[in-house]
Amino acid sequence: MDAIVLAHPDAPSRDLAPRNGRGYVAPMHVTMVKKRLRDGSDCRKCAEATEHLRSRGLLDRIDEVVWALEDDPSSPGMVLGERLGVERAPFFVVRDEAGEQVYTTVLQLVRDRFGQSVSSLEQARAVDPDDVGI
């Protein structure tokens, strides 16, 4: 299955990055990489990240969704993850005049690029027991 492109990757984004040191707002392009499981469903963490963005009214700030297919190492999302050294989905790639920045959590993206605060409760809820080495 090919990547689903919601906006042309080279087109300027309608979304804007925080003001830079020169006093103007620079455009940014946000790509979300999601994992699709063998059964065709989104991975749990990807579904949760999507819902988090939706609940904050930020889902429309995602310009492009690229799929990492569980059983296809040559799928666009798997290739992108390998190129960037990211092993777990979801992750986000933001391109702007400063270059390319990778965010491995939705909360980090929301706080750092969309300028919204993240509560301690949200941070605690984001800890995945599967990621904690006990």
MOGIWO-V309161 format. One record per backbone hydrogen bond with DSSP energy under -0.5 kcal/mol. NH is the residue of the N-H (numbers start at 1). CO is the residue of the C=O. If there is no record, write none. Layout:
BEGIN
nh->NH co->CO
nh->NH co->CO
END
This chain:
BEGIN
nh->4 co->65
nh->5 co->3
nh->6 co->4
nh->11 co->8
nh->17 co->26
nh->20 co->24
nh->23 co->20
nh->26 co->18
nh->26 co->24
nh->28 co->15
nh->29 co->95
nh->31 co->29
nh->31 co->93
nh->32 co->64
nh->33 co->31
nh->33 co->91
nh->34 co->32
nh->34 co->66
nh->36 co->68
nh->37 co->35
nh->37 co->41
nh->40 co->37
nh->43 co->35
nh->47 co->43
nh->48 co->44
nh->49 co->45
nh->50 co->46
nh->51 co->47
nh->52 co->48
nh->53 co->49
nh->54 co->50
nh->55 co->51
nh->56 co->52
nh->57 co->54
nh->58 co->53
nh->59 co->53
nh->61 co->58
nh->62 co->59
nh->63 co->30
nh->63 co->61
nh->64 co->30
nh->65 co->4
nh->66 co->32
nh->68 co->34
nh->69 co->67
nh->70 co->36
nh->72 co->69
nh->75 co->72
nh->77 co->67
nh->79 co->75
nh->80 co->76
nh->81 co->77
nh->82 co->78
nh->83 co->79
nh->84 co->80
nh->85 co->81
nh->85 co->82
nh->86 co->81
nh->90 co->33
nh->91 co->33
nh->92 co->103
nh->93 co->31
nh->94 co->101
nh->95 co->29
nh->95 co->93
nh->96 co->99
nh->99 co->96
nh->101 co->94
nh->103 co->92
nh->109 co->105
nh->110 co->106
nh->111 co->107
nh->112 co->108
nh->113 co->109
nh->114 co->109
nh->116 co->110
nh->123 co->119
nh->124 co->120
nh->125 co->121
nh->126 co->122
nh->127 co->123
nh->127 co->124
nh->129 co->127
nh->131 co->128
nh->132 co->128
nh->132 co->129
nh->133 co->131
nh->134 co->132
END
